[in-house]
């Protein structure tokens, strides 16, 4: 048994299920519809593919070596997350008379999931620092790294659609106007806090 691979599987699962902006945007989109939630989950997985590809290609090392570039991407990611927070809070402030009214435009879930994940440069740095630790000495680095990256993406494709299906399953309760507005407000506040952290961190680091 490959002990390192087993250990990485646990690490990968922890990385994927850890609550954050990805989880929040999936919940918000799933409240609109199951299709939007699953599309958002697929978008997040696509973003992870970008990060793993960057790590494998060594581009993440460039981000780590050029602070100005890293900070610029971090500010862009923070601004986008704040934009999502504004949309969520605006939706929460609106009076809704029809349960299940969809606040997400068609195709928005996929785009939101991808951009939320892809615009987070910390993910690339995390992959760059974590993946090499699970490549055995003397083993070809490229095939092993690709396998590790595939495990992370596979977990994302399992976890985030599962979250979307669960939210949709509870949809009749969660989509009641008062509950939906409360969830929108909470997710908006969470995204806003994450966006502010991303924007301020480059200036306090």
C-alpha positions as CSV (number, residue, x, y, z in Angstrom):
1,X,0.0,0.0,0.0
2,X,1.2,3.5,-0.9
3,X,1.2,5.1,2.5
4,X,2.0,8.6,1.1
5,X,-0.9,8.3,-1.3
6,X,-3.2,7.3,1.5
7,X,-2.0,10.2,3.6
8,X,-2.4,12.7,0.7
9,X,-6.0,11.4,0.2
10,X,-6.8,12.6,3.7
11,X,-5.1,15.9,3.2
12,X,-6.9,16.5,-0.1
13,X,-10.2,15.7,1.5
14,X,-9.5,18.3,4.2
15,X,-8.4,20.9,1.7
16,X,-11.6,20.5,-0.4
17,X,-14.2,20.3,2.4
18,X,-12.8,23.2,4.4
19,X,-15.4,26.0,4.5
20,X,-14.6,29.0,2.5
21,X,-15.6,31.1,-0.5
22,X,-16.1,28.0,-2.7
23,X,-18.5,26.4,-0.3
24,X,-20.4,29.7,0.1
25,X,-20.9,30.3,-3.6
26,X,-22.1,26.7,-4.1
27,X,-24.7,27.1,-1.4
28,X,-25.9,30.4,-2.8
29,X,-26.2,29.0,-6.3
30,X,-27.9,25.8,-5.1
31,X,-30.5,27.9,-3.4
32,X,-31.4,29.3,-6.9
33,X,-31.6,25.8,-8.4
34,X,-29.9,22.5,-8.4
35,X,-28.6,23.1,-11.9
36,X,-26.9,26.4,-10.8
37,X,-25.4,24.7,-7.8
38,X,-24.0,21.8,-9.7
39,X,-22.7,24.2,-12.4
40,X,-21.0,26.2,-9.7
41,X,-19.4,23.0,-8.3
42,X,-18.1,22.1,-11.8
43,X,-16.7,25.6,-12.1
44,X,-14.8,25.3,-8.8
45,X,-13.3,22.0,-10.0
46,X,-12.3,23.7,-13.2
47,X,-10.6,26.4,-11.1
48,X,-8.7,23.7,-9.2
49,X,-7.6,22.2,-12.5
50,X,-6.0,25.6,-13.3
51,X,-4.2,25.8,-10.0
52,X,-2.9,22.2,-10.2
53,X,-1.7,22.9,-13.8
54,X,0.0,26.0,-12.6
55,X,1.7,24.1,-9.8
56,X,2.8,21.3,-12.1
57,X,4.1,23.8,-14.6
58,X,6.0,25.8,-11.9
59,X,4.1,29.0,-12.5
60,X,3.0,29.0,-8.9
61,X,6.7,29.3,-8.0
62,X,6.8,32.6,-10.1
63,X,3.8,33.9,-8.1
64,X,5.7,33.1,-4.9
65,X,8.9,34.8,-6.1
66,X,7.2,37.9,-7.5
67,X,5.2,39.5,-4.6
68,X,3.8,42.3,-6.8
69,X,2.2,39.8,-9.1
70,X,0.8,37.7,-6.3
71,X,-0.7,40.8,-4.6
72,X,-2.3,41.9,-7.8
73,X,-4.0,38.6,-8.3
74,X,-5.0,38.6,-4.6
75,X,-6.6,42.0,-5.0
76,X,-8.4,40.9,-8.1
77,X,-9.7,37.8,-6.3
78,X,-10.8,39.9,-3.3
79,X,-12.6,42.4,-5.5
80,X,-14.5,39.6,-7.3
81,X,-15.5,38.0,-3.9
82,X,-16.7,41.4,-2.7
83,X,-18.8,41.7,-5.9
84,X,-20.4,38.4,-5.1
85,X,-21.0,39.6,-1.6
86,X,-22.7,42.8,-2.9
87,X,-25.0,40.7,-5.1
88,X,-25.9,38.4,-2.3
89,X,-26.7,41.3,0.1
90,X,-28.6,43.1,-2.6
91,X,-30.7,40.0,-3.2
92,X,-31.3,39.6,0.6
93,X,-32.5,43.2,0.8
94,X,-35.0,42.8,-2.0
95,X,-38.5,41.8,-1.1
96,X,-39.4,38.5,-2.7
97,X,-43.0,37.3,-3.1
98,X,-42.3,34.1,-5.0
99,X,-40.5,31.3,-3.3
100,X,-37.7,29.9,-5.4
101,X,-37.2,33.0,-7.4
102,X,-33.8,32.6,-9.0
103,X,-31.2,35.4,-8.3
104,X,-28.6,33.8,-10.5
105,X,-28.6,34.3,-14.3
106,X,-28.2,31.4,-16.6
107,X,-24.6,30.3,-16.8
108,X,-23.7,32.4,-13.7
109,X,-23.1,29.4,-11.5
110,X,-20.4,28.0,-13.6
111,X,-18.7,31.4,-14.0
112,X,-18.9,32.2,-10.3
113,X,-17.5,28.9,-9.2
114,X,-14.6,29.1,-11.7
115,X,-13.7,32.7,-11.0
116,X,-14.0,32.4,-7.2
117,X,-11.6,29.5,-7.2
118,X,-9.3,30.5,-10.0
119,X,-8.7,34.1,-8.8
120,X,-7.4,32.8,-5.4
121,X,-3.6,32.7,-5.9
122,X,-3.1,31.1,-2.5
123,X,-4.5,27.9,-3.9
124,X,-1.6,27.7,-6.4
125,X,0.9,28.3,-3.7
126,X,-0.8,25.7,-1.5
127,X,-0.5,23.1,-4.3
128,X,3.1,24.0,-5.0
129,X,4.0,23.5,-1.3
130,X,1.9,20.4,-0.6
131,X,2.2,18.3,-3.7
132,X,6.0,17.8,-3.7
133,X,5.8,16.4,-0.2
134,X,3.9,13.4,-1.4
135,X,6.3,12.5,-4.3
136,X,8.5,9.6,-3.2
137,X,12.2,10.1,-3.6
138,X,13.4,8.7,-6.9
139,X,9.9,8.6,-8.5
140,X,9.2,10.6,-11.7
141,X,7.7,13.9,-10.4
142,X,5.3,14.6,-13.3
143,X,3.1,11.5,-13.3
144,X,2.9,11.5,-9.5
145,X,2.0,15.1,-9.3
146,X,-0.7,14.7,-12.0
147,X,-2.1,11.8,-10.0
148,X,-2.2,13.9,-6.8
149,X,-3.8,16.8,-8.7
150,X,-6.4,14.4,-10.1
151,X,-7.3,13.3,-6.6
152,X,-8.0,16.8,-5.4
153,X,-10.1,17.6,-8.5
154,X,-12.0,14.3,-8.0
155,X,-12.8,15.2,-4.4
156,X,-14.1,18.6,-5.5
157,X,-16.3,16.9,-8.1
158,X,-17.7,14.7,-5.4
159,X,-18.0,17.2,-2.5
160,X,-19.4,20.3,-4.0
161,X,-22.1,18.7,-6.2
162,X,-23.1,16.8,-3.0
163,X,-23.4,20.1,-1.2
164,X,-25.5,21.4,-4.1
165,X,-27.8,18.4,-4.0
166,X,-28.2,18.6,-0.3
167,X,-29.2,22.3,-0.4
168,X,-31.6,21.5,-3.3
169,X,-33.0,18.6,-1.3
170,X,-33.8,21.0,1.5
171,X,-34.9,23.6,-1.0
172,X,-38.6,23.7,-0.1
173,X,-37.6,25.0,3.3
174,X,-34.5,26.9,2.4
175,X,-36.3,28.8,-0.4
176,X,-39.0,30.2,1.8
177,X,-38.6,34.0,1.3
178,X,-37.6,34.8,5.0
179,X,-35.2,31.8,5.1
180,X,-33.8,32.5,1.7
181,X,-33.2,36.2,2.6
182,X,-31.5,35.2,5.8
183,X,-29.2,32.7,4.0
184,X,-28.4,35.3,1.3
185,X,-27.5,37.8,4.1
186,X,-25.3,35.3,5.9
187,X,-23.5,34.2,2.7
188,X,-23.2,37.8,1.6
189,X,-21.6,38.7,5.0
190,X,-19.3,35.7,4.8
191,X,-18.2,36.6,1.3
192,X,-17.7,40.2,2.2
193,X,-15.5,39.2,5.1
194,X,-13.4,37.0,2.9
195,X,-13.2,39.7,0.2
196,X,-12.0,42.3,2.7
197,X,-9.4,39.9,4.1
198,X,-8.1,39.2,0.6
199,X,-7.9,42.9,-0.2
200,X,-6.3,44.0,3.1
201,X,-3.8,41.1,3.4
202,X,-1.4,42.4,0.7
203,X,-1.1,45.7,2.6
204,X,-0.5,44.2,6.1
205,X,1.7,41.3,5.1
